[in-house]
Every structure is written in structure tokens, then in C-alpha cells.
Amino acid sequence: MRPLLAAAALALAALGPAQAQTSWPAKPVRFINSFPPGGPSDLLARAVADVLQARFKQPFVVENKAGASGNIGADAVAKAAPDGGTVLFGIDSTVTVNPHIYKAMPFKPADLRPLLVMASSGLLVGAHPGTGFRSLADLVAAGKAKGVTFSSAGSGSPGHLAAEMFTEATGMKITHVPYKGNTPAVTAVLAGEVDGGVLATPGMLPHVKAGKITPLAVTSRTRSPLAPEVPTVAQAGLPQLEQEVLYVVMVPAATPEPVAQAVQAAIAEAIARPDLRGKLEALDMRHEGLAGAAAAQRLAELSGRYGKVIRATGMKVE
């Protein structure tokens, strides 16, 4: 067992008494998902809700509050009663990217307390077959020579950030075309409305297997088990393009320590279950399980890294 996992296991054991003392959950719990239904974070939230509802015999309801790159859902949680009754299921970009690209935020990142980085997933760099691109090098060469168009799931989305990272790292000329969600962004690649995109792997793979999208690379640290034939960006010679989406759990910053620990322990235990690990893998997610201070540190590191890219490229929300 890795040291981090061993430490996490000990921490979970220690949290048992705290959870009992809080009697959490004493009432129905809302999981606020900051994105539309059907996306990876939504599916993960619903899977965890099912497990906890069966365990605690209390309703766990997933509510989708999408919009503004996750800000709407995050704001609802930041302003909720700090009693463990409202929990944010979102992605890291809400606190690692949005503060750098929005002139004004409805909440401050400090209004939210990170409890867990549950899982991570990479993105797939794909192109319309009509472009003739067969490798990441082909894409970069075309981007430098004449420019290319990229779709994304919206301004401020991980795909938008990826386009800016490509620009900053390679000098490519990229026209970013935002859509309202991952599915229409993938459809744009299929239809040839754009040259390609850097989008969630599960949404791209069916079309890759059908030969309708050409896979060029994945942005994760390791190859995707769902597409083991596709190289990582590091293997393709551009390690600086490595990017992963982190799936996070947060609560209002003022949540009392025993309650926060109880929520953290229950969700950490749920996502460590073999059946949920299987669901993570089907969504191209890798279990992370970073808790408390380790989760906050990881988010702070990403915010620093992405902030440099955003300042260098002038990335902003239109």
C-alpha cells in the first residue's frame, strides 16, 4: 500500500468517532453539481449519493446548478448553511481557473473548504478526419502554419484552458469556439465545424472507435485504459501540455470541523468501494482520494500553474 493510501486509511479510521458525534446526516443532504446532467461529475455525484442513501437511510439528492463555468453551483454552496446539508460536487477549474478569468466572482474561493479530490481524468485531443491530422505533431504544424479551430464545452472549461496551454507552449494559432457542454462540442468536431477539440474522453471514444474522430493524444499522466493505443502528450513530445480534470468535494468554509470530517470520511469511503471504482474506470477516471490539506494544496498548486498560463495568453470569458 502506498504511504498516502496508508495515511488516508488511518485518517478514515480516526474520523469514525467524530462522525458518530455529529449524527450526520440528521436530515436530507443536497449534492450540488455545477454542470448539466449526464456529465462525468454528475454521474459520479449520483453514484456516491446512491451509496450514502443506502448506508444512512436519509435522502441524498443531486441538484444540477449549471452555468458560468461552475460558478453558479459553487456560489449556491458557498452561501448555504454550513451544516453538512449542502455539498458541492464539482471540478477543480471552478477555483483554479475561474478566479483568473472572471472580472468578478459571486463568491471567493476561500468561501469554500475542499474536503476531497475524489478522482482525476485526462482529456482526449481529437481531430476531424478531413483535416488529415494523424499525430499531435501534425496538429501543431498546421496550427503554426495556418491556424486551427478548437471546440470546447464552454468559455473557462478545461478544453478552453487546454487550447490556451497549446498556444502558450507551442506558438500555435488557435481559434477557440465555445459550445454549451461537452456533447455539442464533440458534435462540432464530428460535423467538421471545427478542426478538433480537447474534450472529455468518454464523449469522444465512441466516435473514435467508429472512425469519425481521429485521436491524437491524451492529456493525462498515463494512457487511458479506455484507449490504450493513444499516446499521452508527454509521449508525443509535449509534456508541458499535461492536464487533468480533478473531481472535488467542497462545503461552506464555516462548516464545523466534526461535520466536515464526517462528510469527508463518508464520501471517501464510498468512492473507495470496488463497485464505485469500477464506475470511475468506466468514466475514464482514476481514483485519487486526496483529503483535507492535501486536497487544498493540490488545488493551490494548479491555481498557480494555470494562473501563469492565463496571464501569458490573455485567456478570458467572453
PyMOL commands that set and color helices and strands:
alter all, ss='L'
color gray80, all
select helices_A, chain A and resi 3-22+40-56+68-78+93-96+98-101+109-111+129-131+136-145+158-170+182-191+201-209+239-241+257-271+274-282+292-313
alter helices_A, ss='H'
color red, helices_A
select strands_A, chain A and resi 29-33+60-64+86-91+112-121+123-127+148-152+174-178+196-200+214-218+245-252+286-291
alter strands_A, ss='S'
color yellow, strands_A
deselect
rebuild
show_as cartoon
